[in-house]
Amino acid sequence: METLEAIFTRRSIRKFKNKEIPEELVIKLLQAAMYAPSARNTQPWHFIVINDRKKLNEIPKLHPYAEMCYEATLAIMICGDLDLEITEGYIALNCAAATQNLLLAAHDLGLGAVWLGVYPRKERMEKLSKFFGIPKNIIPVSLVAIGYPDEVKPKPERFKPDRIHYNHW
């Protein structure tokens, strides 16, 4: 899949088939995430791969918009390490770049995925940190539910020329 095609056709998928994802695809998703740019090349991320059905089924109790985890084959939580992040305020940006890479890689590999925001919602961060035993210096930033898609979504028109400004507002 070409890069622009992946960007233009990726959709948030919330319905999944009951089909396992091979480990080699999970590794490719994580590799793609780790190739994201980061401020000062700190690469402050850690990833929790969640493929235990019992844990996936608990996530909706901890995150108000995670119902799709009941069907997802796996989820990946993208976390930021405060000990690795040397530029204050950039941890969420760096982890967001990793999340976007993961989403595009999932689409390219024929998987469906949806980004669930965690940071900066303190209640979500605290509940997920406790449930997954995340150390104090690690911040859960985003959660991506992944599986083989069981829905097709059309490409909406999102290009808005009125939001483009050249050289001056």
N, C-alpha and C positions, 0 to 999 in steps of 0.2 A: 504494500500500500504506500502510495506517495505521501509525503508529509502533509501537504495542504489538503489532500483528500481526507486524511485521518483527522485533521483539525476541523474541517467543515462537516464531516459526517458523524463524528463522535456525539453520542447522546447519553444522558443519564439513564441507565437501565436499572429498573427496580424489580423486574420479574425474571426469575432464573429457572432453567431446567435442572432436574435432579441428575447431574452428571459431574463426576469428579474431574478436577483439573490436574493434569500431569505435573509432577514436581519440576520437570524441566521448564514448563511455562511459568511456574511460580518464580523460579530463579531468573528467568528473562524479565519478568515484571520488576523484580528487585534490582536487577542490573540497570534497567532503564531508569528507575527512580534514582539510583546512585550516580547516574551520569548527568543529573540536573546541575545547573549552575548554582553557585552559592557565593554570597558576599565574602570576599577575601579567600575564596576556596576553602572555607572551613569544613564543609560537608558535615554539619552538626547532627545528622539524622541517625536514628535507629528505627528498626521496623519490627513490629510484632506480627507474625503470620498466625492467623487464627483459623484453624481448620478442624477444630474439635466441635462437633455438632452441639454438645451441651453448652459450650462457651458461646457459640454463635447464637443459640437460642436465648441466652441471658442478656445479650447486648441490648435488645429492645427495651429491657427493663431499666437500663442505665442511660439510654439515649432516646429522647422522645420522637425522633424521626428515623429510627432504625428498623422498622418492621420488616424490611426486605431481607434482613439477616436471617430470618426464619427459612428463607429459600436459598440464600447465597451458599455457594460451595465453600467459600472462604472469605475472610476479610483481612485487610492489612492495615494496621495502625501505624501512622507515620508520627514519630516522636522526635522532639528536639532536645539535644543535650546541652544544658547550660554551661557545662564545663568545657565544651568544644566551641561554643559560639563566642567569638571574641568581639563582635560588633553588636553592641546593645540594640535591641529592638528588631533585629533581623532574623531571629529564629523562626518566626511564623512565615516570613517571606521565603526563606530557604527551604523550609519543609513544604510550602505550597508549590514551589517549583518541582520538588521531588514528587509530590502528589500528582501534578499535571502530567509529568513524564509517565508515571505509572498508569494513569487513565488512558493516555494515548497509546501506550504499549498494549494495554488490555484490548483496546479496540482493534489495533493492528493484528493481534493474535486471535481474533474472532471471539473474544470474550466481551461480556457486558460488565459495566461497573458504574458505581455511583459514589460521589464524594459526600461524606457526612461530616459536617463541621463539628469540631470539638473545641479547639481554642478560638476565642477567649472565654468561652462559657465555663465559669468556675465549677458549677455543679457537675457538668459533664466531665470536666477534667478530673475532678476529685473522685467521682464514682468509678470512672474507667481506670484511673491510677490505682485505686484500692483493689479493684477486681483483678487487674492483671499484675499486681505486685510491682508497679513501676517505681523506681527509686526517686527520691526527692529532687534530684538534679535533672530529671527527665520530664519534659512536658509533652503530653499527648496533644498533637496539633490537628490531625485529621484521621478519619477512618474511611476506608474504601471497601465497600461490599462488592464482591466479584463472583461471577459465575458465567455459564453459557447462557446467552440471552434467550428469553422466552417472550420477547416483545420486540416490535420494530417501531421506531419512531421516525416521523418525517423530518427532513431538514428544514428548520424555520429560517426565515430571512432575518439576520441579525446585523447586517451591515447598515450603519446609520451615518450617512455623510454629514448630517447636521451636528455631529459630535466631533468633527475633525476641525482643527484650528491650525493654521500655518503661521509660524513666526510670531504670532500675537493672538490673544484671545479675541 
